Amino acid sequence: MKIGLIVLVLFNAFCNAFSYWNMRCPSQSEWGVISSWVCNGTETKKYTCLYNAIRRQYEESCKFQPVISGNGSQYVISVYPNSEPCRNYDRYQPFPLGSNAGSDCVFQKSTCSEEGNILFHHGSPKTDLSCRCNFQKGFGFVNEIPNRCDCIPSQEDCSCYLKQCPLGHRLISDYACLHEDDRKHIVKCPEMGPENSRKMTTHLRQLSSKELKNIEFLNRRIDFIGLTCLTGICIVYAIVASLLIITNKIPKMCYIDILKAA
């Protein structure tokens, strides 16, 4: 029976260690409870769960004073919290946010998934994406759109329908039926294609090979130190727990769940 308890304790230790190593930040509904527990109920306003750009993982902390990021920005740990554009390309944030109020930019970007919808603009860290109807396949907007050319799914109804044009006419990018011989009409909406779809392009500085090697070496070193420390903690935890079980001195509350599982 004692050997079985020792095995369960070892298993529990490793599970807890690796669940911490691959931790996730709390959701908004969990934030208050977790912040109180992690910070012992005293520094809850300082609780953060932010991505560490050096260690490449999310980390909890109770040592940083709250700071406010600008629109389209989130805080990332790089020794200290630093503001940078939304890390996830599929998220955006149209308002300022405190470092102690969340882990990522707040909103998930919409998708152009309705029948006839296609992407028009990728949006930005501050704004949602926008969709258009595929006029080349005969689709037009069901409702009148203020911007005429595209719409934002999170703000408007972007539904499309198959629009029937009279014989000898074709549907143009303005979603109007134009006679095939008309060459004078000036379209206001761009044609299809990536060059005319206002695709957002971000110009980033290219890192040198020396910088990349330094970053790779630092990440490997941090990973090695972290895993070594976790392994050492697990071994010490397992030895102490095993000795307590063998000598029948372990408090009942520490292994009552293990006994239930057994």
Steps between C-alpha positions, in 0.01 A plus 500: 500500500785740593682427174183581309467831686862585420440438129188718508687779678777490236244505221317792663825695542597467134148585382496815711847602384429465130156656526672803651766500226224512235270726696214699359383837623163524674190608311326824595253307717791338689721809521381630840525163675839409351651844570393477865643150535833564322561833676375375841216751493730797567634617162213398274519825301857409404408154371601447138507202271704611202702340222874493568668569167834367625375176656226458240226419749232669710598594855310615807636777720398729786794742484414746221298818546201512260565692178262588217570407138370697202241387247610188316775423751567243768774459756775241461773420750848579378672539838224755572151536347525668161215604275490357147235442231269201543714186477221294351421612144140380546428730796446873542435754772325834429561648846778529764549207737686462829781250540307354794174457307585234244764295322425567132316750286133474589305419183525218249478627144193405300502262203354546154326163506147580381395387153645736242729676753870549431769692685537868408734640766699319769438773752768601749589452868243774568221397262306196388533366145246583231324286237357554155271301276651306213352700212687290245274211598191721499476577871393836639415632846151427631488831687624844408849538643618847615848440361351347183807292414547296816359446847620400846325182627524601866314825426277431199304232322731384221260248345525449124255369242511401134403811309336451160600751231296559182611335179804673356606643837763392749553556872791734565705563817255774606234222517303668224390347170685669213439451130778305337560779245526776761859625514438838665399388847766561764494237774543611860577162655826318421507191284581157638856393570756538777639831367159667513372341819682740733692216656687622804875479465727537799864585441721342763872536549685185404715360780863428424635145517700597810185627677310183409781282636510697827124469543509126425787444747319699772174310449677162518684604815179618669316179399785285638515690832121491535473127436794428731337697783166329446662158502686582823180626665314186393772271641511684835121507518478127425771404754343706780150375423622139483676526838192651658281224362739226615520646852125567507562869575349654188189705587178336393393809305808471276413160355128454561435553127764241413333244733166567336655442159659175619 
